Amino acid sequence: MTRRTAIATVASIAALQLKADTPAATLPPLGYATDALEPFIDAQTMEIHHDKHHKAYVNNLNKALAGNPELAAKPLDQLLKNLADVPEPIRNAVRNNGGGHANHSLFWQTLAKGKGPAKGKLRAAINKSFGGQSALEDKLKSTGLTIFGSGWVWLIPDGGDGLTIETSPNQDSPLMRGRAPLFGIDVWEHAYYLKYQNRRADYLAAFVNVINWDFASQRFEEISK
Ligand SMILES: [Fe+2]
């Protein structure tokens, strides 16, 4: 792992750690009203997504780790990065639910209306890697359409002064590869089906309006210090 990647991992996960004195994952609050992203993402989807889907990942992660206090006390990024150390009978449950918990904990923080385009160092990185903000947004949208079934699109610092777009299936997280994303786009149907049904392209076109570029810009500054 490069120094920058290591810093990125630490910076990304500070809010996600399973506390050593309370060996249990908890559902973080959404941090804003469920209708804050209307009309791009509807209130009912946000409510069910956070209160039901994310909560289920948290509950199932805790259930999987119930007999393993040492594992439960580990920071979540370390748990996900070292899945080979997790006993085989619970490894898949930890992968799916720990990944789901980490991915969604970041996801809520990266959503807001009217917070764009990217600023400062992130803006320069976007220009360098993609040729500009709208070209990046087009690439995020087209990449989201390539995912078969459920998964995520990620914007990830490349360890230098650029960025890469990567995807992961299911609830796999870049943290499992020791990488810290700036943000991810959830392309599970649970993220959009109530409003967009099978029209993932429409969801992705709407989604680029609710990326919190202020948050991403600040996060990139911290990661690339
Ligand atoms: Fe989701």
py3Dmol code that shows the C-alpha trace and the ligand (Angstrom):
import py3Dmol

protein = """\
ATOM      1  CA  MET A   1       0.000   0.000   0.000  1.00  0.00           C
ATOM      2  CA  THR A   2       1.337   3.448  -0.831  1.00  0.00           C
ATOM      3  CA  ARG A   3       1.581   6.066   1.898  1.00  0.00           C
ATOM      4  CA  ARG A   4      -1.176   8.057   0.264  1.00  0.00           C
ATOM      5  CA  THR A   5      -3.430   5.043   0.024  1.00  0.00           C
ATOM      6  CA  ALA A   6      -2.766   4.257   3.668  1.00  0.00           C
ATOM      7  CA  ILE A   7      -3.652   7.808   4.659  1.00  0.00           C
ATOM      8  CA  ALA A   8      -6.705   7.657   2.453  1.00  0.00           C
ATOM      9  CA  THR A   9      -7.885   4.498   4.165  1.00  0.00           C
ATOM     10  CA  VAL A  10      -7.423   5.950   7.616  1.00  0.00           C
ATOM     11  CA  ALA A  11      -9.100   9.219   6.682  1.00  0.00           C
ATOM     12  CA  SER A  12     -12.050   7.509   5.093  1.00  0.00           C
ATOM     13  CA  ILE A  13     -12.845   5.213   7.871  1.00  0.00           C
ATOM     14  CA  ALA A  14     -12.555   7.344  10.973  1.00  0.00           C
ATOM     15  CA  ALA A  15     -16.307   7.625  11.254  1.00  0.00           C
ATOM     16  CA  LEU A  16     -16.897   3.977  10.504  1.00  0.00           C
ATOM     17  CA  GLN A  17     -14.804   2.268  13.121  1.00  0.00           C
ATOM     18  CA  LEU A  18     -16.280  -0.400  15.277  1.00  0.00           C
ATOM     19  CA  LYS A  19     -15.398   1.032  18.664  1.00  0.00           C
ATOM     20  CA  ALA A  20     -13.145  -1.153  20.762  1.00  0.00           C
ATOM     21  CA  ASP A  21     -15.226  -0.643  23.886  1.00  0.00           C
ATOM     22  CA  THR A  22     -18.514  -1.358  22.137  1.00  0.00           C
ATOM     23  CA  PRO A  23     -17.917  -4.258  19.820  1.00  0.00           C
ATOM     24  CA  ALA A  24     -20.932  -3.576  17.661  1.00  0.00           C
ATOM     25  CA  ALA A  25     -21.683  -1.740  14.468  1.00  0.00           C
ATOM     26  CA  THR A  26     -24.280   1.015  14.679  1.00  0.00           C
ATOM     27  CA  LEU A  27     -26.449   2.670  12.054  1.00  0.00           C
ATOM     28  CA  PRO A  28     -25.215   6.242  11.521  1.00  0.00           C
ATOM     29  CA  PRO A  29     -27.926   8.896  11.208  1.00  0.00           C
ATOM     30  CA  LEU A  30     -28.797  10.068   7.720  1.00  0.00           C
ATOM     31  CA  GLY A  31     -27.822  13.614   8.723  1.00  0.00           C
ATOM     32  CA  TYR A  32     -30.559  15.359   6.716  1.00  0.00           C
ATOM     33  CA  ALA A  33     -34.244  14.984   5.915  1.00  0.00           C
ATOM     34  CA  THR A  34     -35.315  12.071   3.747  1.00  0.00           C
ATOM     35  CA  ASP A  35     -36.801  14.518   1.222  1.00  0.00           C
ATOM     36  CA  ALA A  36     -33.617  16.624   0.994  1.00  0.00           C
ATOM     37  CA  LEU A  37     -32.667  15.134  -2.369  1.00  0.00           C
ATOM     38  CA  GLU A  38     -36.077  15.484  -4.040  1.00  0.00           C
ATOM     39  CA  PRO A  39     -36.844  15.366  -6.909  1.00  0.00           C
ATOM     40  CA  PHE A  40     -33.709  13.442  -7.852  1.00  0.00           C
ATOM     41  CA  ILE A  41     -34.021  10.799  -5.137  1.00  0.00           C
ATOM     42  CA  ASP A  42     -37.426  10.489  -3.485  1.00  0.00           C
ATOM     43  CA  ALA A  43     -38.058  10.545   0.253  1.00  0.00           C
ATOM     44  CA  GLN A  44     -39.543   7.059   0.444  1.00  0.00           C
ATOM     45  CA  THR A  45     -36.517   5.524  -1.246  1.00  0.00           C
ATOM     46  CA  MET A  46     -34.184   7.357   1.139  1.00  0.00           C
ATOM     47  CA  GLU A  47     -36.180   6.233   4.165  1.00  0.00           C
ATOM     48  CA  ILE A  48     -36.325   2.578   3.174  1.00  0.00           C
ATOM     49  CA  HIS A  49     -32.741   2.570   1.929  1.00  0.00           C
ATOM     50  CA  HIS A  50     -31.365   3.968   5.189  1.00  0.00           C
ATOM     51  CA  ASP A  51     -33.785   2.641   7.790  1.00  0.00           C
ATOM     52  CA  LYS A  52     -34.311  -0.833   6.351  1.00  0.00           C
ATOM     53  CA  HIS A  53     -31.508  -1.816   3.975  1.00  0.00           C
ATOM     54  CA  HIS A  54     -28.564  -0.222   5.767  1.00  0.00           C
ATOM     55  CA  LYS A  55     -30.001  -1.253   9.138  1.00  0.00           C
ATOM     56  CA  ALA A  56     -30.157  -4.862   7.932  1.00  0.00           C
ATOM     57  CA  TYR A  57     -26.451  -4.774   7.002  1.00  0.00           C
ATOM     58  CA  VAL A  58     -25.639  -3.447  10.476  1.00  0.00           C
ATOM     59  CA  ASN A  59     -27.785  -6.053  12.227  1.00  0.00           C
ATOM     60  CA  ASN A  60     -26.445  -8.920  10.137  1.00  0.00           C
ATOM     61  CA  LEU A  61     -22.842  -7.797  10.619  1.00  0.00           C
ATOM     62  CA  ASN A  62     -23.362  -7.756  14.375  1.00  0.00           C
ATOM     63  CA  LYS A  63     -25.011 -11.176  14.203  1.00  0.00           C
ATOM     64  CA  ALA A  64     -22.107 -12.598  12.205  1.00  0.00           C
ATOM     65  CA  LEU A  65     -19.545 -11.189  14.674  1.00  0.00           C
ATOM     66  CA  ALA A  66     -21.495 -12.051  17.818  1.00  0.00           C
ATOM     67  CA  GLY A  67     -19.228 -14.940  18.798  1.00  0.00           C
ATOM     68  CA  ASN A  68     -16.016 -13.148  17.816  1.00  0.00           C
ATOM     69  CA  PRO A  69     -15.388 -10.169  20.111  1.00  0.00           C
ATOM     70  CA  GLU A  70     -11.812  -9.775  18.835  1.00  0.00           C
ATOM     71  CA  LEU A  71     -12.996  -9.377  15.254  1.00  0.00           C
ATOM     72  CA  ALA A  72     -15.872  -7.139  16.321  1.00  0.00           C
ATOM     73  CA  ALA A  73     -13.401  -4.803  18.033  1.00  0.00           C
ATOM     74  CA  LYS A  74     -11.378  -4.284  14.849  1.00  0.00           C
ATOM     75  CA  PRO A  75     -11.771  -1.105  12.793  1.00  0.00           C
ATOM     76  CA  LEU A  76     -14.155  -1.881   9.951  1.00  0.00           C
ATOM     77  CA  ASP A  77     -11.617  -1.043   7.246  1.00  0.00           C
ATOM     78  CA  GLN A  78      -9.144  -3.491   8.775  1.00  0.00           C
ATOM     79  CA  LEU A  79     -11.799  -6.172   9.011  1.00  0.00           C
ATOM     80  CA  LEU A  80     -12.678  -5.716   5.333  1.00  0.00           C
ATOM     81  CA  LYS A  81      -9.071  -5.487   4.178  1.00  0.00           C
ATOM     82  CA  ASN A  82      -8.184  -8.743   5.893  1.00  0.00           C
ATOM     83  CA  LEU A  83     -11.177 -10.920   5.093  1.00  0.00           C
ATOM     84  CA  ALA A  84      -8.873 -13.945   4.794  1.00  0.00           C
ATOM     85  CA  ASP A  85      -8.397 -13.718   8.578  1.00  0.00           C
ATOM     86  CA  VAL A  86     -12.146 -14.031   9.169  1.00  0.00           C
ATOM     87  CA  PRO A  87     -13.240 -17.615   9.894  1.00  0.00           C
ATOM     88  CA  GLU A  88     -14.663 -19.226   6.789  1.00  0.00           C
ATOM     89  CA  PRO A  89     -18.155 -19.916   8.232  1.00  0.00           C
ATOM     90  CA  ILE A  90     -18.800 -16.184   8.728  1.00  0.00           C
ATOM     91  CA  ARG A  91     -16.550 -14.736   6.014  1.00  0.00           C
ATOM     92  CA  ASN A  92     -19.257 -14.213   3.426  1.00  0.00           C
ATOM     93  CA  ALA A  93     -21.598 -12.634   5.954  1.00  0.00           C
ATOM     94  CA  VAL A  94     -18.844 -10.245   7.059  1.00  0.00           C
ATOM     95  CA  ARG A  95     -17.947  -9.466   3.458  1.00  0.00           C
ATOM     96  CA  ASN A  96     -21.517  -8.718   2.390  1.00  0.00           C
ATOM     97  CA  ASN A  97     -22.776  -6.971   5.524  1.00  0.00           C
ATOM     98  CA  GLY A  98     -19.517  -5.298   6.559  1.00  0.00           C
ATOM     99  CA  GLY A  99     -19.131  -4.075   2.988  1.00  0.00           C
ATOM    100  CA  GLY A 100     -22.744  -2.928   2.956  1.00  0.00           C
ATOM    101  CA  HIS A 101     -22.265  -1.059   6.234  1.00  0.00           C
ATOM    102  CA  ALA A 102     -19.069   0.687   5.102  1.00  0.00           C
ATOM    103  CA  ASN A 103     -20.397   1.533   1.632  1.00  0.00           C
ATOM    104  CA  HIS A 104     -23.641   3.028   2.889  1.00  0.00           C
ATOM    105  CA  SER A 105     -22.010   4.898   5.784  1.00  0.00           C
ATOM    106  CA  LEU A 106     -19.950   6.786   3.218  1.00  0.00           C
ATOM    107  CA  PHE A 107     -22.847   7.038   0.749  1.00  0.00           C
ATOM    108  CA  TRP A 108     -25.121   9.158   3.001  1.00  0.00           C
ATOM    109  CA  GLN A 109     -22.317  11.648   3.637  1.00  0.00           C
ATOM    110  CA  THR A 110     -21.652  12.183  -0.042  1.00  0.00           C
ATOM    111  CA  LEU A 111     -25.175  13.237  -1.051  1.00  0.00           C
ATOM    112  CA  ALA A 112     -26.464  16.820  -1.221  1.00  0.00           C
ATOM    113  CA  LYS A 113     -28.156  19.065  -3.741  1.00  0.00           C
ATOM    114  CA  GLY A 114     -26.430  22.078  -5.264  1.00  0.00           C
ATOM    115  CA  LYS A 115     -22.902  21.210  -4.127  1.00  0.00           C
ATOM    116  CA  GLY A 116     -20.942  21.334  -7.315  1.00  0.00           C
ATOM    117  CA  PRO A 117     -18.781  21.428  -9.266  1.00  0.00           C
ATOM    118  CA  ALA A 118     -15.612  20.111  -7.631  1.00  0.00           C
ATOM    119  CA  LYS A 119     -13.231  22.650  -6.139  1.00  0.00           C
ATOM    120  CA  GLY A 120      -9.491  23.161  -5.727  1.00  0.00           C
ATOM    121  CA  LYS A 121      -7.223  20.147  -5.945  1.00  0.00           C
ATOM    122  CA  LEU A 122     -10.074  17.801  -6.843  1.00  0.00           C
ATOM    123  CA  ARG A 123     -11.092  20.028  -9.730  1.00  0.00           C
ATOM    124  CA  ALA A 124      -7.515  19.887 -11.054  1.00  0.00           C
ATOM    125  CA  ALA A 125      -7.446  16.099 -10.663  1.00  0.00           C
ATOM    126  CA  ILE A 126     -10.726  15.769 -12.550  1.00  0.00           C
ATOM    127  CA  ASN A 127      -9.428  17.952 -15.364  1.00  0.00           C
ATOM    128  CA  LYS A 128      -6.248  15.892 -15.543  1.00  0.00           C
ATOM    129  CA  SER A 129      -7.879  12.457 -15.441  1.00  0.00           C
ATOM    130  CA  PHE A 130     -11.114  13.049 -17.344  1.00  0.00           C
ATOM    131  CA  GLY A 131     -10.829  16.382 -19.131  1.00  0.00           C
ATOM    132  CA  GLY A 132     -13.443  18.164 -17.038  1.00  0.00           C
ATOM    133  CA  GLN A 133     -16.434  17.893 -14.722  1.00  0.00           C
ATOM    134  CA  SER A 134     -19.042  17.035 -17.344  1.00  0.00           C
ATOM    135  CA  ALA A 135     -16.784  14.414 -18.947  1.00  0.00           C
ATOM    136  CA  LEU A 136     -16.337  12.799 -15.526  1.00  0.00           C
ATOM    137  CA  GLU A 137     -20.090  12.813 -14.922  1.00  0.00           C
ATOM    138  CA  ASP A 138     -20.667  11.191 -18.315  1.00  0.00           C
ATOM    139  CA  LYS A 139     -18.104   8.523 -17.454  1.00  0.00           C
ATOM    140  CA  LEU A 140     -19.703   7.856 -14.056  1.00  0.00           C
ATOM    141  CA  LYS A 141     -23.091   7.441 -15.734  1.00  0.00           C
ATOM    142  CA  SER A 142     -21.860   5.182 -18.526  1.00  0.00           C
ATOM    143  CA  THR A 143     -19.878   3.064 -16.074  1.00  0.00           C
ATOM    144  CA  GLY A 144     -22.988   2.619 -13.923  1.00  0.00           C
ATOM    145  CA  LEU A 145     -24.774   1.127 -16.908  1.00  0.00           C
ATOM    146  CA  THR A 146     -22.065  -1.503 -17.403  1.00  0.00           C
ATOM    147  CA  ILE A 147     -22.649  -3.160 -14.031  1.00  0.00           C
ATOM    148  CA  PHE A 148     -24.601  -6.377 -14.412  1.00  0.00           C
ATOM    149  CA  GLY A 149     -26.900  -6.833 -11.435  1.00  0.00           C
ATOM    150  CA  SER A 150     -26.088  -5.080  -8.175  1.00  0.00           C
ATOM    151  CA  GLY A 151     -22.968  -3.110  -7.388  1.00  0.00           C
ATOM    152  CA  TRP A 152     -21.235   0.232  -7.063  1.00  0.00           C
ATOM    153  CA  VAL A 153     -19.345   2.797  -9.136  1.00  0.00           C
ATOM    154  CA  TRP A 154     -16.463   4.425  -7.284  1.00  0.00           C
ATOM    155  CA  LEU A 155     -14.364   7.551  -7.782  1.00  0.00           C
ATOM    156  CA  ILE A 156     -11.013   6.767  -6.210  1.00  0.00           C
ATOM    157  CA  PRO A 157      -7.771   8.762  -5.807  1.00  0.00           C
ATOM    158  CA  ASP A 158      -5.073   6.982  -7.798  1.00  0.00           C
ATOM    159  CA  GLY A 159      -2.340   7.575  -5.210  1.00  0.00           C
ATOM    160  CA  GLY A 160      -0.884  10.460  -7.212  1.00  0.00           C
ATOM    161  CA  ASP A 161      -2.685  13.596  -8.336  1.00  0.00           C
ATOM    162  CA  GLY A 162      -5.271  11.802 -10.445  1.00  0.00           C
ATOM    163  CA  LEU A 163      -8.406   9.718 -10.094  1.00  0.00           C
ATOM    164  CA  THR A 164      -9.812   6.448 -11.351  1.00  0.00           C
ATOM    165  CA  ILE A 165     -13.332   5.142 -11.769  1.00  0.00           C
ATOM    166  CA  GLU A 166     -13.789   1.553 -10.639  1.00  0.00           C
ATOM    167  CA  THR A 167     -16.718  -0.747 -10.008  1.00  0.00           C
ATOM    168  CA  SER A 168     -17.438  -3.470  -7.487  1.00  0.00           C
ATOM    169  CA  PRO A 169     -20.099  -6.175  -7.470  1.00  0.00           C
ATOM    170  CA  ASN A 170     -22.645  -6.643  -4.692  1.00  0.00           C
ATOM    171  CA  GLN A 171     -21.438  -4.939  -1.492  1.00  0.00           C
ATOM    172  CA  ASP A 172     -17.742  -5.383  -2.155  1.00  0.00           C
ATOM    173  CA  SER A 173     -15.833  -2.278  -1.131  1.00  0.00           C
ATOM    174  CA  PRO A 174     -12.610  -0.689  -2.395  1.00  0.00           C
ATOM    175  CA  LEU A 175     -11.582  -0.930   1.273  1.00  0.00           C
ATOM    176  CA  MET A 176     -11.209  -4.677   0.665  1.00  0.00           C
ATOM    177  CA  ARG A 177      -8.361  -3.752  -1.695  1.00  0.00           C
ATOM    178  CA  GLY A 178      -6.926  -1.148   0.685  1.00  0.00           C
ATOM    179  CA  ARG A 179      -8.349   1.689  -1.418  1.00  0.00           C
ATOM    180  CA  ALA A 180     -10.352   4.660  -0.119  1.00  0.00           C
ATOM    181  CA  PRO A 181     -13.030   6.023  -2.468  1.00  0.00           C
ATOM    182  CA  LEU A 182     -14.114   9.668  -2.545  1.00  0.00           C
ATOM    183  CA  PHE A 183     -17.659   8.481  -3.076  1.00  0.00           C
ATOM    184  CA  GLY A 184     -19.643   5.652  -4.547  1.00  0.00           C
ATOM    185  CA  ILE A 185     -22.812   5.439  -6.608  1.00  0.00           C
ATOM    186  CA  ASP A 186     -25.133   2.696  -5.396  1.00  0.00           C
ATOM    187  CA  VAL A 187     -26.646   0.958  -8.426  1.00  0.00           C
ATOM    188  CA  TRP A 188     -28.562  -1.670  -6.487  1.00  0.00           C
ATOM    189  CA  GLU A 189     -32.215  -1.529  -7.503  1.00  0.00           C
ATOM    190  CA  HIS A 190     -33.090  -0.722  -3.871  1.00  0.00           C
ATOM    191  CA  ALA A 191     -31.443   2.682  -4.483  1.00  0.00           C
ATOM    192  CA  TYR A 192     -33.797   3.683  -7.282  1.00  0.00           C
ATOM    193  CA  TYR A 193     -36.560   1.199  -8.116  1.00  0.00           C
ATOM    194  CA  LEU A 194     -39.494   2.992  -6.438  1.00  0.00           C
ATOM    195  CA  LYS A 195     -39.010   6.107  -8.553  1.00  0.00           C
ATOM    196  CA  TYR A 196     -37.164   4.875 -11.635  1.00  0.00           C
ATOM    197  CA  GLN A 197     -38.180   1.182 -11.833  1.00  0.00           C
ATOM    198  CA  ASN A 198     -35.898  -0.447 -14.443  1.00  0.00           C
ATOM    199  CA  ARG A 199     -34.609   2.888 -15.793  1.00  0.00           C
ATOM    200  CA  ARG A 200     -31.132   2.894 -14.298  1.00  0.00           C
ATOM    201  CA  ALA A 201     -29.962   5.423 -16.893  1.00  0.00           C
ATOM    202  CA  ASP A 202     -32.547   7.925 -15.607  1.00  0.00           C
ATOM    203  CA  TYR A 203     -31.435   7.310 -12.020  1.00  0.00           C
ATOM    204  CA  LEU A 204     -27.795   7.872 -12.961  1.00  0.00           C
ATOM    205  CA  ALA A 205     -28.674  11.043 -14.877  1.00  0.00           C
ATOM    206  CA  ALA A 206     -30.439  12.308 -11.739  1.00  0.00           C
ATOM    207  CA  PHE A 207     -27.720  11.083  -9.397  1.00  0.00           C
ATOM    208  CA  VAL A 208     -25.031  13.412 -10.691  1.00  0.00           C
ATOM    209  CA  ASN A 209     -27.178  16.272  -9.336  1.00  0.00           C
ATOM    210  CA  VAL A 210     -26.872  15.041  -5.758  1.00  0.00           C
ATOM    211  CA  ILE A 211     -23.152  14.370  -5.489  1.00  0.00           C
ATOM    212  CA  ASN A 212     -21.794  16.513  -2.676  1.00  0.00           C
ATOM    213  CA  TRP A 213     -18.754  17.882  -4.477  1.00  0.00           C
ATOM    214  CA  ASP A 214     -17.905  20.096  -1.496  1.00  0.00           C
ATOM    215  CA  PHE A 215     -17.550  16.965   0.626  1.00  0.00           C
ATOM    216  CA  ALA A 216     -15.605  15.147  -2.107  1.00  0.00           C
ATOM    217  CA  SER A 217     -13.302  18.145  -2.628  1.00  0.00           C
ATOM    218  CA  GLN A 218     -12.566  18.375   1.096  1.00  0.00           C
ATOM    219  CA  ARG A 219     -12.048  14.636   1.329  1.00  0.00           C
ATOM    220  CA  PHE A 220      -9.621  14.675  -1.580  1.00  0.00           C
ATOM    221  CA  GLU A 221      -7.659  17.484   0.088  1.00  0.00           C
ATOM    222  CA  GLU A 222      -7.373  15.403   3.270  1.00  0.00           C
ATOM    223  CA  ILE A 223      -6.426  12.251   1.430  1.00  0.00           C
ATOM    224  CA  SER A 224      -3.769  13.891  -0.733  1.00  0.00           C
ATOM    225  CA  LYS A 225      -2.117  16.019   1.970  1.00  0.00           C
TER     226      LYS A 225
END
"""
ligand_1 = """\
1
LIG
Fe -27.845 0.565 -1.081
"""
view = py3Dmol.view(width=600, height=400)
view.addModel(protein, "pdb")
view.setStyle({"model": 0}, {"cartoon": {"style": "trace"}})
view.addModel(ligand_1, "xyz")
view.setStyle({"model": 1}, {"stick": {}})
view.zoomTo()
view.show()
